[in-house]
Amino acid sequence: MSGFILLSVPSIIYGGYFLLSVLSGEQEQLQLTDFQKAMFKAGHAHAGVLVILSLVAQIFADYAALSKSWLWITRVLFPISAIVISFGFFAAAIGSNITHPTNLIAVLYFGISLLVAALVILGIGLIRNKK
């Protein structure tokens, strides 16, 4: 799982490069609002932080007292939540002249619920470990 997570990092790097080109004015044809730029920055920042959390969670999962099924669910939920949360920021700001979140903000909240589930399951598994 960690290998797959690491393979996602180049896409985050490219996203950062693209975001930098937007913020430096090289993509003026996009005509993004300040709200859209802020949401895109937030989506990119969350992607990076949540990928690091996903990698750390893979190590913690090695020490959790969870069944194989719950362990697998937890290992997968962390990177999936990183993708869904980041996508939620972008999705909520897609369109012309968007100045507030669209209904697609629900994607962000869904991703947050996935992350909370992963955190609770892993936390319980670590607390249950008697080693």
C-alpha positions, 0 to 999 in steps of 0.5 A: 500500500505504501508503494501505491501511496508513494506513486501518487506523489508525482501527481501532487508535485505536478499539481503544485507546479500547475498551481504555481503557474496559475498563481503567478499569472501564467494561466490567465486564460482560465480566469479563476476567481480568488475563491477558486484559487483559494480552494485549489490551494486548499485542495493541493495542501490537503493532498500533500498532508493527507498523503503523509498521514496515509504513509504514517498510518500504514506504519501504525497499522502494523501495530494495530490489533485489528482483524485482517479485514478491518486492517485492510479497510483501514489501510485503504481508507486513508489514501482514498480519503486523501484523494476524495478530500482533495478532489472535494476542494477542486470539485466545489470550485469548478465552473465559471465565476464561482465565488462560493462552494457548489453543491459538489462540496458534499464530496469534501464532506464525504471524504472527511467522513472516510478519514474520520472512520479510518482514524477511529478504526486505527485508533481503536486498533492501537488502543486494543494492542496489548503488546 
